[in-house]
């Protein structure tokens, strides 16, 4: 079985999750960065996994464009969907808002894999917004923007891979 893991990442967290996932999948696996791939031939894949990072409540544009363009083909595949983000309490909503309902219904597995704040890669306005949002949320400790913060769940990635391997 051939599997495609198609993703779009801003700072590399989603790419990292896609790579970790690809290492746990059986059979031949191809990674596809949707930011650089112009045309993706889905005909040679039995399974397709699509993942994207969430910013301001929205999945990367490359992911939504890929899903819209390939909607009918994706509905015929063994499909897995994931998102990466830092707001675990909004995971289900973000996942449901990121993909067309036809794909969410068809997907064998849908997961929120966690996320990562990579402050060294962020521009000053992004750092400021993250810091202000973290200060406003009294249920969480204030973020130290001098250190990266990761909530990536390897356990979730392993569970996702197992579900796709059994498809």
C-alpha positions as CSV (number, residue, x, y, z in Angstrom):
1,X,0.0,0.0,0.0
2,X,1.3,3.4,-0.9
3,X,0.7,6.3,1.4
4,X,1.0,10.1,0.8
5,X,1.4,12.4,3.8
6,X,0.6,15.9,2.5
7,X,1.2,18.8,4.8
8,X,1.7,22.6,5.1
9,X,3.8,24.1,7.9
10,X,4.7,27.6,8.8
11,X,7.7,27.1,11.2
12,X,8.2,23.4,10.9
13,X,6.1,21.8,13.6
14,X,3.6,20.2,11.2
15,X,6.5,19.1,9.0
16,X,8.1,17.5,12.0
17,X,4.8,15.7,12.9
18,X,4.4,14.5,9.3
19,X,7.9,13.1,9.3
20,X,7.4,11.4,12.7
21,X,4.2,9.9,11.3
22,X,5.7,8.8,8.1
23,X,8.4,6.8,10.0
24,X,5.6,4.9,11.8
25,X,3.6,4.0,8.7
26,X,4.1,0.7,6.9
27,X,4.5,0.3,3.2
28,X,5.9,3.0,0.8
29,X,5.3,6.5,2.2
30,X,5.9,9.8,0.4
31,X,6.0,13.2,2.1
32,X,4.6,16.2,0.2
33,X,5.1,19.8,1.3
34,X,2.0,21.6,-0.1
35,X,3.8,24.9,0.1
36,X,6.2,23.8,-2.7
37,X,4.3,21.1,-4.6
38,X,2.4,22.5,-7.5
39,X,0.6,19.4,-8.7
40,X,0.1,16.2,-6.6
41,X,-0.8,13.0,-8.5
42,X,-3.0,11.1,-6.0
43,X,-3.7,8.2,-8.4
44,X,-0.8,6.2,-7.1
45,X,-1.8,6.3,-3.4
46,X,-4.2,4.0,-1.6
47,X,-4.0,6.1,1.6
48,X,-3.7,9.9,1.9
49,X,-3.0,11.8,5.1
50,X,-3.4,15.6,5.2
51,X,-2.1,17.8,7.9
52,X,-1.8,21.5,8.6
53,X,-1.0,24.0,11.2
54,X,-3.6,26.3,12.8
55,X,-3.0,30.0,13.0
56,X,-5.7,32.4,14.3
57,X,-8.2,29.5,14.2
58,X,-7.6,28.6,10.5
59,X,-5.6,25.8,8.8
60,X,-2.9,26.8,6.3
61,X,-4.3,28.0,3.0
62,X,-2.3,25.4,1.1
63,X,-4.1,22.6,3.0
64,X,-7.6,24.0,2.4
65,X,-6.8,24.6,-1.3
66,X,-5.4,21.1,-1.6
67,X,-8.6,19.6,-0.1
68,X,-10.9,21.7,-2.2
69,X,-9.1,20.9,-5.4
70,X,-8.9,17.2,-4.7
71,X,-12.1,16.7,-2.8
72,X,-13.7,14.0,-5.0
73,X,-10.4,12.0,-5.2
74,X,-9.8,12.3,-1.5
75,X,-13.3,10.9,-0.7
76,X,-12.3,7.7,-2.5
77,X,-9.1,7.2,-0.5
78,X,-8.3,5.7,2.9
79,X,-8.0,9.1,4.5
80,X,-6.4,10.5,7.6
81,X,-6.6,14.2,8.8
82,X,-4.7,16.1,11.4
83,X,-4.0,19.6,12.6
84,X,-1.2,21.0,14.8
85,X,-1.8,23.9,17.2
86,X,-1.4,25.1,20.7
87,X,-5.0,25.3,21.9
88,X,-5.8,21.8,22.9
89,X,-9.1,22.9,24.5
90,X,-10.2,24.0,21.0
91,X,-8.8,21.0,19.2
92,X,-12.1,19.5,18.0
93,X,-13.4,22.8,16.8
94,X,-10.2,23.6,15.0
95,X,-10.1,20.2,13.4
96,X,-13.8,20.4,12.3
97,X,-13.3,23.9,10.9
98,X,-10.1,22.9,9.0
99,X,-11.5,20.3,6.6
100,X,-14.7,20.0,4.4
101,X,-17.4,18.0,6.1
102,X,-17.3,15.4,3.4
103,X,-13.7,14.6,4.3
104,X,-14.3,14.7,8.0
105,X,-17.1,12.1,7.6
106,X,-14.9,9.9,5.3
107,X,-11.7,10.1,7.4
108,X,-10.6,6.9,9.1
109,X,-8.7,8.9,11.7
110,X,-8.7,12.6,12.7
111,X,-6.3,14.0,15.3
112,X,-5.0,17.1,17.0
113,X,-1.3,16.4,17.4
114,X,-0.3,19.3,19.6
115,X,1.9,22.1,18.5
116,X,5.0,24.2,19.2
117,X,5.8,27.8,19.8
118,X,9.2,28.4,18.2
119,X,9.9,31.9,19.4
120,X,13.3,32.3,17.7
121,X,11.6,31.9,14.3
122,X,8.7,34.2,15.1
123,X,8.5,37.9,14.1
124,X,8.1,40.4,16.8
125,X,4.3,41.0,16.3
126,X,3.7,37.2,16.5
127,X,5.6,37.0,19.8
128,X,3.7,39.9,21.2
129,X,0.3,38.4,20.3
130,X,1.3,35.0,21.8
131,X,2.5,36.7,25.0
132,X,-0.6,38.9,25.3
133,X,-3.0,35.9,24.7
134,X,-1.1,33.8,27.3
135,X,-1.3,36.7,29.8
136,X,-5.0,37.0,29.2
137,X,-5.6,33.3,29.9
138,X,-5.4,33.1,33.7
139,X,-5.8,29.3,33.6
140,X,-2.4,28.9,32.0
141,X,1.0,30.1,33.3
142,X,2.5,33.0,31.4
143,X,4.9,32.0,28.6
144,X,8.6,32.6,28.7
145,X,9.3,33.7,25.1
146,X,13.0,33.0,25.5
147,X,12.3,29.2,25.4
148,X,10.4,27.2,22.8
149,X,7.3,25.4,24.0
150,X,6.2,22.0,22.6
151,X,3.0,20.1,23.2
152,X,3.5,17.6,20.4
153,X,2.1,14.2,21.4
154,X,4.1,11.3,20.1
155,X,1.5,9.0,21.6
156,X,-1.1,10.6,19.4
157,X,1.1,10.3,16.3
158,X,1.7,6.6,17.1
159,X,-2.1,6.0,17.6
160,X,-2.8,7.8,14.3
161,X,-0.2,5.6,12.4
162,X,-1.6,2.4,13.9
163,X,-5.1,3.3,12.7
164,X,-3.8,4.1,9.2
165,X,-1.7,0.9,9.1
166,X,-4.8,-1.1,9.9
167,X,-6.8,0.4,7.1
